[in-house]
Amino acid sequence: MKMTYSSFMFLITMVQEKGKVRSVLLLQMTKSGMKVFRITSKYSTKSAKIQKRYYEIQDWKEAGLDRPSWIDIGEAACFNLENLHPKRIGALSEKDINSLAAFIENYDY
């Protein structure tokens, strides 16, 4: 997966259909929707296969998260903005942006 990285990678929260508030890493915005990587704090409960696709956010507090968290790079999700109300909670540090870029480039899809 070839991606471009800016010096700002925003973390946002959004409320999904069932009312769950989820933190995500915003990858791309369009007029009708957004493309994101999901963020989880449930790393230890996942299988080793799934854990391999999780990037650990080093500076999670500075990014606006309230607990250690991981970015799931396995598949980008697309959401329609019609029923979502995204809110910016922070941004990845420069160190995390560079480390995430290297993690994605070295990931074996």
Buried (B, 14 or more C-beta within 10 A) or exposed (E): EEEEEEEEBBBBBBBEEEEEEBBBBBBEEEEEBBBBBBBBBEBEEBEEEEEEBBBBBBBBEBBBBEEEBBBBBBEBEEBEBEEBEBEEBBBBBEEBBEBBBEBBEEEEE
